Amino acid sequence: MSSVRGYFHPKTATGESSIAPAPPWLYSGDVLTVEYRTDPDRVRELLPHPLELAPEDPGAVALIWADWQSCSASKRELLDPVRAQYKEAFAVVRCSYRGQVYSRCVYIWVDKDFAVVRGFHQGYPKKLGSIHQTRPHPFGPAPRIEAGARFGATLAAADRRLAQVVVTLRQPSPTGGFVNGHPMAHHRWLPSIEKGKGLALDELIESGAASSEGGQAWLGDADLELFASPTEELARLAVREPIAAYYRQVGVVWDGGRLLESGTSGAE
């Protein structure tokens, strides 16, 4: 009898074809964060049982663009860049579970298949999209990371633009924002293969960085626009009040999460 290997499909005799390697997963990236306030009821509708609104500033949202290089512990993907480089844009809100405040990603788009699969494992609701952001560089016309620097970013999916922003940096900041500053409370869902049997996997999990580091964060102002789409609902998190924008270069290690409870979300 033969055995097959690989962390994800396709599983083969060698495991080399697996779409993503086993954790830990290591990330280096440029992160552009735009925080604003929306109608708290629009946040509430995205929180399945047993999650509740955060007790303070319940309408706070972070819309984040990230330009990543990622790899497994071997780091060999970095020398084959098509396997390491990808971009993503995602919306994060805050929520409460048993008295503790968590962050939760409610929408996210990426541009590589391996990032989609890793996200499903982590409970991120990832979809494919087209994501672009201005890259800093110390020479030529690209912006430096300094006061007055301007960065643009766009997000599109299914041929429709969903969001665009221009951020102008003002000054160094002690943080890169507060909305995405907690452990993540995510659901891992998988429908049963049998019709009418509901979910075969229904887990509420806690997830976050096993370790992280970062450069100096910068505070700025954002000119953000959201657009309606027939297939996406990001625009329901409409901007009521801007908070701030941030730019930071970071390094993160992800290496698993923790089960909080199972079978109670009521998701369909």
C-alpha positions in Angstrom: 0.0 0.0 0.0 1.4 3.4 -1.0 1.3 6.5 1.3 0.9 10.1 0.2 2.2 13.2 1.7 1.7 17.0 1.8 0.2 19.4 4.2 -2.6 20.3 1.7 -3.9 18.8 -1.6 -2.6 17.5 -3.9 -1.0 14.8 -1.7 1.6 12.8 -3.6 4.4 10.3 -2.9 6.8 13.1 -2.3 4.6 15.9 -1.0 6.3 18.4 -3.3 3.1 19.3 -5.1 1.2 20.5 -2.0 -0.2 23.9 -2.6 1.2 25.1 0.8 3.8 23.8 3.1 3.3 23.0 6.8 3.6 25.9 9.3 5.4 27.8 10.5 4.7 30.4 7.8 7.0 33.4 7.8 6.1 36.8 6.3 7.9 40.1 5.5 5.7 42.9 4.3 4.9 46.6 3.7 1.5 47.3 5.4 -0.7 50.2 4.7 -3.6 50.6 7.2 -6.6 52.9 7.0 -8.9 53.1 10.1 -12.3 54.7 10.1 -15.7 54.4 11.8 -18.8 52.9 10.2 -22.4 52.1 11.4 -21.9 49.5 14.3 -25.0 47.7 13.0 -23.0 46.9 9.8 -20.3 45.3 12.0 -22.9 43.5 14.1 -24.4 41.7 11.1 -21.0 40.2 10.3 -20.5 38.6 13.8 -22.0 35.1 14.1 -22.8 33.6 17.5 -21.2 33.7 20.0 -19.4 36.9 19.0 -20.6 40.3 20.1 -19.7 43.9 19.3 -16.6 45.3 21.0 -17.7 47.3 24.1 -15.7 50.4 23.0 -15.7 52.0 19.5 -17.8 49.1 18.1 -17.9 50.7 14.6 -14.2 50.9 14.1 -12.9 49.3 10.9 -9.3 48.8 9.5 -8.9 48.4 5.8 -5.4 47.1 5.2 -3.2 46.6 2.1 -0.1 44.4 2.4 2.7 43.6 0.0 4.1 40.3 1.2 7.0 37.9 0.8 6.2 34.7 2.6 7.9 31.3 3.1 8.1 28.1 5.1 10.8 27.5 7.7 13.2 26.4 5.0 13.0 29.9 3.4 13.6 28.2 0.0 10.5 29.9 -1.5 12.3 33.3 -1.2 14.7 32.1 -3.9 11.7 31.2 -6.2 9.8 34.4 -5.8 6.7 33.4 -7.6 6.1 31.0 -4.7 6.7 33.8 -2.1 5.4 37.1 -3.3 1.7 38.1 -3.1 -0.5 41.0 -2.2 -3.7 41.2 -0.2 -6.3 43.7 1.0 -8.6 43.0 3.9 -11.2 44.5 6.3 -10.8 44.0 10.0 -13.3 44.8 12.8 -13.2 44.2 16.5 -15.5 41.9 18.5 -16.0 40.5 22.0 -16.0 36.9 23.1 -16.5 36.0 26.8 -15.4 39.5 27.8 -12.2 39.6 25.7 -11.8 41.9 22.7 -10.6 40.2 19.5 -9.9 41.4 16.0 -11.8 39.6 13.1 -11.2 39.7 9.4 -14.6 40.0 7.7 -13.4 40.4 4.1 -10.1 39.7 2.4 -8.8 39.4 -1.2 -5.4 38.0 -2.3 -3.8 37.4 -5.7 -2.2 33.9 -5.3 -3.8 30.5 -4.8 -1.5 29.4 -2.0 -2.6 32.5 0.0 -6.2 31.5 -0.5 -5.6 28.0 0.9 -3.5 29.1 3.8 -6.3 31.6 4.7 -9.0 29.0 4.7 -6.9 27.0 7.2 -6.6 30.0 9.4 -10.3 31.0 9.1 -9.8 34.0 6.8 -12.6 34.4 4.2 -10.1 34.8 1.3 -11.1 35.4 -2.3 -9.1 36.2 -5.4 -8.7 39.9 -6.2 -6.4 42.4 -7.9 -4.4 44.4 -5.3 -1.8 47.1 -5.8 0.0 49.6 -3.6 2.8 52.1 -4.0 6.2 50.7 -2.9 8.8 52.9 -1.1 12.3 53.1 -2.5 15.3 55.2 -1.5 16.1 56.3 -5.1 14.2 57.8 -8.0 10.6 58.9 -8.0 9.2 56.4 -5.5 8.3 57.8 -2.1 10.6 57.5 0.9 9.1 56.6 4.2 9.1 60.1 5.6 6.8 63.0 6.4 5.0 64.2 3.3 5.3 60.9 1.4 2.2 59.8 -0.5 1.1 56.2 -1.1 -1.7 54.9 -3.2 -3.5 51.6 -3.1 -6.3 49.9 -5.0 -8.5 46.8 -4.6 -10.6 45.2 -7.3 -12.4 41.8 -7.6 -14.4 40.3 -10.5 -13.4 43.2 -12.7 -14.9 45.8 -10.4 -12.9 48.3 -8.3 -13.9 48.0 -4.6 -11.6 50.5 -2.9 -9.0 53.1 -3.5 -7.0 55.3 -1.2 -4.2 57.9 -1.1 -2.3 58.1 2.2 -0.1 61.1 3.1 2.4 60.4 6.0 2.7 63.0 8.6 4.9 61.8 11.5 6.3 58.7 13.3 3.7 56.8 15.4 4.0 54.6 18.5 1.6 52.1 16.9 0.3 50.9 13.5 -3.3 51.3 14.6 -5.7 49.7 17.1 -8.4 47.8 15.2 -6.1 44.9 14.1 -4.1 44.9 17.3 -5.7 41.9 19.1 -5.7 38.1 18.6 -8.0 37.1 15.8 -11.3 35.4 16.4 -12.1 33.4 13.3 -14.5 30.6 12.2 -13.3 27.6 10.3 -16.3 26.3 8.3 -16.7 23.4 5.9 -20.0 22.1 4.6 -20.8 18.4 4.9 -20.5 16.5 1.6 -24.1 15.1 2.4 -26.9 17.4 1.5 -28.9 18.8 4.4 -26.2 17.7 7.0 -25.0 21.3 7.7 -21.4 21.9 8.6 -18.9 19.1 8.8 -16.4 21.6 10.4 -17.7 24.5 12.6 -14.9 25.9 14.8 -14.4 29.2 16.5 -10.6 29.6 16.9 -8.1 32.1 18.3 -5.2 32.9 16.0 -2.3 35.4 15.9 1.4 35.9 15.4 3.7 33.5 17.2 6.3 36.3 16.9 6.6 39.6 15.2 8.9 42.6 14.6 8.6 45.8 12.8 10.1 49.1 11.7 9.1 52.5 12.7 5.3 53.0 12.2 4.2 56.3 10.5 0.9 58.1 11.0 -0.9 59.8 8.2 -4.1 61.0 6.6 -6.2 59.0 4.1 -8.5 59.9 1.3 -10.5 56.6 1.0 -13.2 55.7 -1.4 -15.4 52.5 -1.4 -17.4 51.3 -4.4 -20.5 49.1 -4.8 -20.2 45.8 -6.6 -22.8 43.1 -7.6 -20.7 40.4 -6.0 -18.9 42.0 -3.0 -20.2 43.8 0.1 -17.3 45.9 1.3 -19.2 49.1 0.6 -21.7 48.2 3.3 -18.9 49.2 5.8 -19.4 52.8 4.6 -17.1 55.5 6.0 -18.8 57.6 8.6 -15.7 59.2 10.2 -12.0 58.9 9.3 -9.7 57.9 12.2 -6.1 57.7 10.8 -3.8 55.9 8.4 -0.5 54.1 9.1 2.4 52.7 7.2 4.8 50.1 8.6 7.2 47.4 7.5 6.8 44.2 9.5 8.0 40.6 9.9 5.6 38.0 11.3 5.6 34.3 12.1 2.4 32.3 12.1 2.4 28.8 13.7 -1.1 27.7 14.6 -4.0 28.7 16.7 -6.2 27.6 19.6 -9.8 26.1 19.5 -12.2 28.2 21.5 -15.4 26.2 20.8 -17.1 24.2 18.1 -20.6 23.6 16.7 -22.2 26.8 18.0 -22.0 29.4 15.2 -25.4 28.7 13.6 -23.9 29.4 10.2 -25.7 28.2 7.1 
